Amino acid sequence: MFTALLAQADAAGDLDWVVAVDSTVVRAHQHAAGAVKAAQAPNRHLL
């Protein structure tokens, strides 16, 4: 139904087909991205 309405509006020239491209880059922390963590020294403060 929505597709038919869009087709009618487009045929009547009521629509302006504007394409907006967003170039936002999302970066994750290296550990969140699955990177290998360095070995840590044993914790000597354990009880």
MARKOLNU-897437 format. One record per residue: residue number from 0; residue in three letters; chain; x, y negated, z negated of N, C-alpha, C in turn. Coordinates in nm, 2 decimals. Each point is the difference from the previous one (the first is absolute). Layout:
REM MARKOLNU-897437
i: NUM&aa: ALA&ch: A&n.c1: X&n.c2: Y&n.c3: Z&ca.c1: X&ca.c2: Y&ca.c3: Z&c.c1: X&c.c2: Y&c.c3: Z
...
//
This chain:
REM MARKOLNU-897437
i: 0&aa: MET&ch: A&n.c1: 0.08&n.c2: 0.12&n.c3: 0.00&ca.c1: -0.08&ca.c2: -0.12&ca.c3: 0.00&c.c1: 0.09&c.c2: -0.13&c.c3: 0.00
i: 1&aa: PHE&ch: A&n.c1: 0.10&n.c2: 0.00&n.c3: -0.09&ca.c1: 0.09&ca.c2: -0.11&ca.c3: 0.00&c.c1: 0.07&c.c2: -0.02&c.c3: 0.13
i: 2&aa: THR&ch: A&n.c1: 0.04&n.c2: 0.11&n.c3: 0.06&ca.c1: 0.07&ca.c2: -0.01&ca.c3: 0.13&c.c1: -0.08&c.c2: -0.06&c.c3: 0.11
i: 3&aa: ALA&ch: A&n.c1: -0.13&n.c2: 0.04&n.c3: -0.01&ca.c1: -0.10&ca.c2: -0.06&ca.c3: 0.10&c.c1: -0.01&c.c2: -0.15&c.c3: -0.02
i: 4&aa: LEU&ch: A&n.c1: -0.01&n.c2: -0.05&n.c3: -0.12&ca.c1: -0.01&ca.c2: -0.14&ca.c3: -0.03&c.c1: 0.13&c.c2: -0.07&c.c3: 0.04
i: 5&aa: LEU&ch: A&n.c1: 0.11&n.c2: 0.06&n.c3: -0.02&ca.c1: 0.13&ca.c2: -0.06&ca.c3: 0.04&c.c1: 0.00&c.c2: -0.01&c.c3: 0.16
i: 6&aa: ALA&ch: A&n.c1: -0.04&n.c2: 0.10&n.c3: 0.06&ca.c1: 0.00&ca.c2: 0.00&ca.c3: 0.15&c.c1: -0.09&c.c2: -0.11&c.c3: 0.05
i: 7&aa: GLN&ch: A&n.c1: -0.12&n.c2: -0.02&n.c3: -0.06&ca.c1: -0.09&ca.c2: -0.10&ca.c3: 0.05&c.c1: 0.06&c.c2: -0.14&c.c3: -0.03
i: 8&aa: ALA&ch: A&n.c1: 0.05&n.c2: -0.02&n.c3: -0.11&ca.c1: 0.06&ca.c2: -0.13&ca.c3: -0.04&c.c1: 0.12&c.c2: -0.03&c.c3: 0.09
i: 9&aa: ASP&ch: A&n.c1: 0.08&n.c2: 0.10&n.c3: 0.03&ca.c1: 0.12&ca.c2: -0.02&ca.c3: 0.09&c.c1: -0.05&c.c2: -0.03&c.c3: 0.14
i: 10&aa: ALA&ch: A&n.c1: -0.10&n.c2: 0.07&n.c3: 0.05&ca.c1: -0.06&ca.c2: -0.03&ca.c3: 0.14&c.c1: -0.05&c.c2: -0.14&c.c3: 0.01
i: 11&aa: ALA&ch: A&n.c1: -0.06&n.c2: -0.05&n.c3: -0.11&ca.c1: -0.06&ca.c2: -0.13&ca.c3: 0.00&c.c1: 0.11&c.c2: -0.11&c.c3: -0.02
i: 12&aa: GLY&ch: A&n.c1: 0.12&n.c2: 0.04&n.c3: -0.03&ca.c1: 0.11&ca.c2: -0.10&ca.c3: -0.02&c.c1: 0.00&c.c2: -0.06&c.c3: -0.14
i: 13&aa: ASP&ch: A&n.c1: -0.07&n.c2: 0.07&n.c3: -0.09&ca.c1: -0.01&ca.c2: -0.05&ca.c3: -0.14&c.c1: 0.12&c.c2: 0.03&c.c3: -0.09
i: 14&aa: LEU&ch: A&n.c1: 0.09&n.c2: 0.09&n.c3: 0.05&ca.c1: 0.11&ca.c2: 0.05&ca.c3: -0.08&c.c1: 0.13&c.c2: -0.06&c.c3: 0.06
i: 15&aa: ASP&ch: A&n.c1: 0.09&n.c2: -0.03&n.c3: -0.09&ca.c1: 0.14&ca.c2: -0.04&ca.c3: 0.03&c.c1: 0.08&c.c2: 0.11&c.c3: -0.06
i: 16&aa: TRP&ch: A&n.c1: 0.07&n.c2: 0.08&n.c3: 0.09&ca.c1: 0.08&ca.c2: 0.11&ca.c3: -0.04&c.c1: 0.14&c.c2: -0.05&c.c3: -0.04
i: 17&aa: VAL&ch: A&n.c1: 0.02&n.c2: -0.03&n.c3: -0.12&ca.c1: 0.13&ca.c2: -0.05&ca.c3: -0.05&c.c1: 0.07&c.c2: 0.11&c.c3: -0.08
i: 18&aa: VAL&ch: A&n.c1: 0.13&n.c2: 0.02&n.c3: 0.04&ca.c1: 0.08&ca.c2: 0.10&ca.c3: -0.07&c.c1: 0.10&c.c2: -0.07&c.c3: -0.09
i: 19&aa: ALA&ch: A&n.c1: 0.00&n.c2: 0.03&n.c3: -0.12&ca.c1: 0.10&ca.c2: -0.06&ca.c3: -0.09&c.c1: 0.09&c.c2: 0.11&c.c3: -0.05
i: 20&aa: VAL&ch: A&n.c1: 0.13&n.c2: -0.02&n.c3: 0.01&ca.c1: 0.10&ca.c2: 0.10&ca.c3: -0.04&c.c1: 0.07&c.c2: -0.05&c.c3: -0.12
i: 21&aa: ASP&ch: A&n.c1: 0.01&n.c2: 0.08&n.c3: -0.11&ca.c1: 0.07&ca.c2: -0.04&ca.c3: -0.12&c.c1: 0.13&c.c2: 0.08&c.c3: -0.01
i: 22&aa: SER&ch: A&n.c1: 0.11&n.c2: -0.08&n.c3: -0.01&ca.c1: 0.13&ca.c2: 0.06&ca.c3: 0.00&c.c1: 0.05&c.c2: 0.02&c.c3: -0.14
i: 23&aa: THR&ch: A&n.c1: -0.08&n.c2: 0.00&n.c3: -0.10&ca.c1: 0.04&ca.c2: 0.02&ca.c3: -0.14&c.c1: 0.08&c.c2: 0.13&c.c3: -0.02
i: 24&aa: VAL&ch: A&n.c1: 0.11&n.c2: -0.01&n.c3: -0.07&ca.c1: 0.08&ca.c2: 0.12&ca.c3: -0.03&c.c1: -0.02&c.c2: 0.03&c.c3: -0.15
i: 25&aa: VAL&ch: A&n.c1: -0.03&n.c2: 0.13&n.c3: -0.03&ca.c1: -0.02&ca.c2: 0.04&ca.c3: -0.14&c.c1: 0.13&c.c2: 0.09&c.c3: -0.03
i: 26&aa: ARG&ch: A&n.c1: 0.07&n.c2: -0.04&n.c3: -0.10&ca.c1: 0.12&ca.c2: 0.07&ca.c3: -0.04&c.c1: -0.03&c.c2: 0.07&c.c3: -0.14
i: 27&aa: ALA&ch: A&n.c1: 0.05&n.c2: 0.12&n.c3: -0.01&ca.c1: -0.01&ca.c2: 0.07&ca.c3: -0.13&c.c1: 0.14&c.c2: 0.01&c.c3: -0.06
i: 28&aa: HIS&ch: A&n.c1: 0.00&n.c2: 0.02&n.c3: -0.13&ca.c1: 0.12&ca.c2: 0.02&ca.c3: -0.08&c.c1: 0.07&c.c2: 0.13&c.c3: 0.06
i: 29&aa: GLN&ch: A&n.c1: 0.13&n.c2: 0.01&n.c3: -0.01&ca.c1: 0.07&ca.c2: 0.11&ca.c3: 0.06&c.c1: -0.04&c.c2: 0.13&c.c3: -0.07
i: 30&aa: HIS&ch: A&n.c1: -0.03&n.c2: 0.00&n.c3: -0.13&ca.c1: -0.05&ca.c2: 0.12&ca.c3: -0.06&c.c1: -0.14&c.c2: 0.04&c.c3: 0.04
i: 31&aa: ALA&ch: A&n.c1: -0.08&n.c2: -0.10&n.c3: 0.02&ca.c1: -0.14&ca.c2: 0.03&ca.c3: 0.04&c.c1: 0.00&c.c2: 0.06&c.c3: 0.15
i: 32&aa: ALA&ch: A&n.c1: 0.10&n.c2: -0.03&n.c3: 0.07&ca.c1: 0.01&ca.c2: 0.05&ca.c3: 0.14&c.c1: 0.05&c.c2: 0.14&c.c3: 0.01
i: 33&aa: GLY&ch: A&n.c1: 0.04&n.c2: 0.06&n.c3: -0.11&ca.c1: 0.04&ca.c2: 0.14&ca.c3: 0.01&c.c1: 0.16&c.c2: 0.01&c.c3: 0.01
i: 34&aa: ALA&ch: A&n.c1: 0.07&n.c2: -0.11&n.c3: -0.03&ca.c1: 0.14&ca.c2: 0.00&ca.c3: 0.01&c.c1: 0.06&c.c2: 0.09&c.c3: -0.12
i: 35&aa: VAL&ch: A&n.c1: 0.11&n.c2: 0.06&n.c3: 0.02&ca.c1: 0.06&ca.c2: 0.08&ca.c3: -0.10&c.c1: 0.06&c.c2: -0.09&c.c3: -0.11
i: 36&aa: LYS&ch: A&n.c1: -0.03&n.c2: 0.04&n.c3: -0.12&ca.c1: 0.05&ca.c2: -0.08&ca.c3: -0.12&c.c1: 0.14&c.c2: 0.05&c.c3: -0.03
i: 37&aa: ALA&ch: A&n.c1: 0.08&n.c2: -0.09&n.c3: -0.05&ca.c1: 0.13&ca.c2: 0.03&ca.c3: -0.05&c.c1: -0.01&c.c2: 0.08&c.c3: -0.13
i: 38&aa: ALA&ch: A&n.c1: 0.10&n.c2: 0.09&n.c3: -0.02&ca.c1: 0.00&ca.c2: 0.08&ca.c3: -0.13&c.c1: 0.03&c.c2: -0.10&c.c3: -0.11
i: 39&aa: GLN&ch: A&n.c1: -0.08&n.c2: 0.02&n.c3: -0.11&ca.c1: 0.02&ca.c2: -0.08&ca.c3: -0.12&c.c1: 0.08&c.c2: 0.07&c.c3: -0.10
i: 40&aa: ALA&ch: A&n.c1: 0.08&n.c2: -0.07&n.c3: -0.08&ca.c1: 0.07&ca.c2: 0.06&ca.c3: -0.11&c.c1: -0.09&c.c2: 0.05&c.c3: -0.11
i: 41&aa: PRO&ch: A&n.c1: 0.04&n.c2: 0.11&n.c3: -0.07&ca.c1: -0.09&ca.c2: 0.05&ca.c3: -0.10&c.c1: -0.03&c.c2: -0.11&c.c3: -0.11
i: 42&aa: ASN&ch: A&n.c1: -0.12&n.c2: 0.01&n.c3: -0.05&ca.c1: -0.04&ca.c2: -0.10&ca.c3: -0.10&c.c1: 0.05&c.c2: 0.05&c.c3: -0.14
i: 43&aa: ARG&ch: A&n.c1: 0.09&n.c2: -0.08&n.c3: -0.06&ca.c1: 0.06&ca.c2: 0.04&ca.c3: -0.13&c.c1: -0.08&c.c2: -0.05&c.c3: -0.12
i: 44&aa: HIS&ch: A&n.c1: -0.11&n.c2: -0.07&n.c3: 0.03&ca.c1: -0.08&ca.c2: -0.05&ca.c3: -0.11&c.c1: -0.11&c.c2: 0.09&c.c3: -0.04
i: 45&aa: LEU&ch: A&n.c1: -0.01&n.c2: 0.12&n.c3: 0.05&ca.c1: -0.10&ca.c2: 0.09&ca.c3: -0.04&c.c1: 0.01&c.c2: 0.05&c.c3: -0.14
i: 46&aa: LEU&ch: A&n.c1: -0.11&n.c2: 0.02&n.c3: -0.06&ca.c1: 0.01&ca.c2: 0.05&ca.c3: -0.14&c.c1: 0.03&c.c2: 0.14&c.c3: -0.01
//
